[in-house]
Every structure is written in structure tokens, then in C-alpha cells.
Amino acid sequence: MDVSVALCSYNGEKFLRDQLDSILAQSHPVKEIIVVDDASTDGTPEILKNYAGQYSSVIKFFANETNLGVTRSFEKAISLCNGEAILFCDQDDCWNKNKVAEIVNFFIDNQNMLATFSNAELIDEHSNRKGETLWDMLFFKAPSPVNDFNVFDYMLLYRNIITGAGLAIRKEALPFILPFPDTASVLHDEWIGLRLGSINRIGLLNKCLFSYRIHQQQYTQAISQKNTVLNRLKFYSITEDNAAAYPYDFYKHWNNRLSLATSFQKLGIEVSISIINKIKKFRKQGLLSILKEQSFFKRKWRLLKLYLRQSEAITLSDVFFI
């Protein structure tokens, strides 16, 4: 299976060489590395020109005249790829020697799958191991067996667990995922996961296939900053349907998921009525838990107003008995 790598760069001179070297050293050689630089202002373009000159048969370098952003740059990069499999790549990570081989084997063994995503080991800016994985940081534990895991439902109900750095697609997936939606609320990796998950064509590869670097200049640095004990407990209260533990966070989560589900529908992703109703049910649980913390008269007045407005699915029974 011919493999293309879609790498997008922006002011990544500090770690770019390590990433490129790790791709070039794969046990299953890649056919091409398509690099799209998004108008870097540091030494990144010069590094890429040097590598492209040294490995001209493999590395193809394209420079954006203006900054397009990460989503449009990856859209451009994968559109230029010719391989049967296309692996997404960040500029600051480092691939395990067998990453490409593992993904190729996955596609060979799972002919119906158009995409897969894997886990990663976390490292710091000095390449020291942090003792956690990427999925630990996302509060995600791969289920067993993985074949029974519904990627679409999990992402829709809880959070995006697909990081572009661990994503790989077949070239046949391009008609399904392109063009990427022009919205800041959904990045390209989440869009691909939802789009292909909605037709059950993306699979989970429960292995750490690369080192995911955490550093200050990172685009997704905010993810690691949210990895606190309190946020972990709040997330578990949501996944375990415990609205009473953190009612405000519970309600906010499900209210946001309803907005996201609605926006996904507008983007052409089919969301079942049962999923919508499930989200609405949990949102109501969160609201009622919030109201139960208020004084008797304030709670009753709020419930009555919601009932009269016919919002939040409040019933007359709720008004009298909550």
C-alpha cells in the first residue's frame, strides 16, 4: 500500500527536523511527504527547502502565499496526496518507527474502514516522557472490544477524541470529507471523525504510535491546561450521568452538545432523533439539579416560567413536585 504523509507547518523550526527524520526512518517507507507551510516567518521554510532538496523523490514542499490556517492548509495538503493511505502529521511530534506499518496493517485487515486514529505517548519540549498518553489527557479509555465502540455517538455525546496527529484515511475518503466546513466550531480532525463515524467507516487503533509533544507554542496547548483533577471529575460526572455532582457543568455540557448536534445536522451529518432526545433528557436533568439548589419559591417561580414558555421540556408535574 502506497502511503502519503500530509504535513502542515507554521513557525515550527524548533521540532520540525525531528519529525521529518522520524517519518523518513519508518520501517514501511512512505511514498511521499506533502508539506504545506502556512506562511511561516521563522526558519521553517528554509528547513523544508533543504529537506526537499535532499529527499527530492519523497518530499514535496508547497508554501502558502498568505496564512490560511490549520484547517485550510490540511485541506490543501491531503488534496495533493497521491497515496492509497494518507497520514496526517503535525510539525512538532515524533513517530514510532512502526507507525506507518501498523496503519497499513489496519487498513489491510479492515477493508471497510476509510479511516483510523491512534493513541500517543506524551512528551515535553525536551522529548522527556510525561508518563501519560494522549487519550489520558482527553479522559478517554479505549473500550474492549474496540470493534463494538461507536465513535460517532461518543464524539457527539461527550467530546472529540480524534487528534489530527493520530489520524489516517484512505484516499477514497476524500469525497466524503471534502471540502472541510467553513466553521471555527469544528476543526478538520473532528469533522472527519464525525463525518466518517456517522457512516461507521472509522475505526479505533488502540496503540501508541507516536510521541505527542506538549509545549507552549502548541496550537492545542489549551487541552493540556484543562487536564486537571477537577475537570476530570466533572467529565466523569457527565459520562456517568451524575447531574447532582456538578449541576452547572452538567447542564452546560449537554446544552453545548445540543447546539453542536444541531450545527452538525446543518452540515449534512445525520443525527438520530434518539440521540437528540437523549441529549435533551440529560440537559433537563442538569437544569433540574441546578434548580434543586435554589430556594423553594425561587425554584417554583423558575419552573413555572419555563413551563409557560414551553421550554426545556418542563412539565406541570415538574412544577408541582420538584
C-alpha positions, -999 to +999 in steps of 0.1 A: +000+000+000+014+034-011+014+059+018+014+097+016+020+120+046+002+153+048+023+176+070+014+212+077+038+236+093+038+271+107+068+286+126+079+251+136+116+253+132+123+240+167+110+205+163+105+201+126+137+182+119+129+155+145+095+150+129+108+147+094+136+124+104+111+101+122+090+098+090+119+091+068+131+063+091+098+043+090+100+006+087+073+008+060+087+036+037+063+064+027+058+072-010+056+110-005+056+137+022+034+166+011+044+196+032+023+228+032+038+257+050+013+283+062+034+315+056+059+309+084+080+338+095+108+318+111+134+294+097+108+267+088+107+274+050+144+271+048+145+238+067+118+224+044+136+236+012+168+219+024+149+186+032+130+188-001+163+192-019+180+163-001+150+140-004+135+153-037+119+119-046+099+119-014+093+154+000+072+179-020+071+214-005+043+239-010+042+274+005+010+293+011+014+329+000-008+340+029-018+324+062-048+301+055-050+285+090-046+249+100-079+236+085-075+250+050-038+241+050-046+204+057-074+205+032-048+216+006-022+191+017-045+160+015-058+171-018-023+170-031-016+135-018-015+105-042-011+075-019-037+049-012-034+059+025-029+094+038-015+100+072-020+134+089+011+149+105+019+177+129+052+195+128+063+190+164+057+153+172+079+122+166+067+090+150+075+055+163+094+035+137+065+012+130+037+038+129+031+035+091+034-003+092+007-005+119-017+017+100-011-001+067-019-034+085-050-019+100-063-009+066-054-044+051-073-061+080-103-037+079-112-032+043-144-015+050-128+013+071-120+046+055-100+060+084-084+051+117-070+071+147-044+060+173-031+070+207+002+086+215+027+089+243+031+124+257+065+141+257+076+176+267+097+201+247+129+183+256+114+149+245+111+136+281+082+113+286+054+127+308+041+093+319+007+098+302-009+092+269-029+115+246-061+096+255-053+100+292-053+138+286-086+135+269-101+114+298-107+086+273-102+049+278-104+026+248-132+001+253-129-037+249-135-050+224-128-019+203-149-032+174-181-025+195-171+011+200-194+037+183-170+066+175-198+088+163-220+085+194-191+091+217-179+122+199-214+136+196-223+130+233-190+137+251-161+152+232-137+149+203-112+121+208-096+123+174-064+143+172-052+151+137-017+139+145-030+104+151-054+103+121-051+083+089-075+080+060-078+061+027-078+082-004-113+070-011-124+090+020-118+124+003-152+126-015-169+121+019-149+147+039-140+175+014-145+203+015-140+209+052-168+230+067-161+267+070-167+270+107-145+276+137-166+253+159-154+221+142-118+216+132-108+192+104-100+162+127-133+164+145-152+168+112-135+137+097-143+117+128-180+128+128-185+125+090-170+090+087-183+079+121-218+088+110-215+060+084-195+037+106-163+039+085-137+049+110-120+026+134-100+029+166-064+016+167-056+011+204-019+016+202+006+044+210+022+050+175+039+083+181+051+108+207+028+138+211+047+169+222+033+193+248+049+228+246+040+264+249+037+273+212+014+244+205-020+250+188-038+226+212-020+237+243-053+245+259-062+208+260-033+200+284-041+230+306-076+216+311-062+183+323-068+189+360-082+167+387-113+189+390-120+188+352-115+151+352-141+147+380-165+170+362-161+150+330-167+117+348-199+131+364-211+137+328-202+103+314-217+086+345-249+106+343-244+122+378-260+156+374-260+163+411-222+163+414-216+194+393-250+205+381-239+237+363-212+219+344-235+191+336-262+214+322-236+235+303-221+203+287-255+190+274-267+224+263-235+227+242-239+192+228-274+201+217-261+232+199-233+211+183-257+184+172-279+210+156-249+225+138-238+191+126-273+185+111-269+217+092-236+205+079-252+174+065-244+149+092-274+128+101-281+127+139-308+103+150-338+115+169-329+091+197-296+108+202-312+143+202-338+131+228-310+117+249-291+150+249-323+169+258-330+145+286-296+150+302-298+187+297-331+187+316-315+167+344-288+192+347-313+221+348-334+204+375-303+197+396-294+234+394-330+244+404-330+220+434-301+240+449-322+272+449-347+283+475-383+269+473-400+300+460-373+308+435-373+273+422-410+271+418-411+305+401-384+295+376-401+262+369-434+279+363-419+304+338-401+276+319-434+256+318-454+286+305-427+292+278-428+255+269-390+254+271-366+228+284-394+202+283-406+212+318-440+196+326-467+206+351-456+176+372-421+191+374-436+224+386-455+207+415-432+180+426-396+194+422 
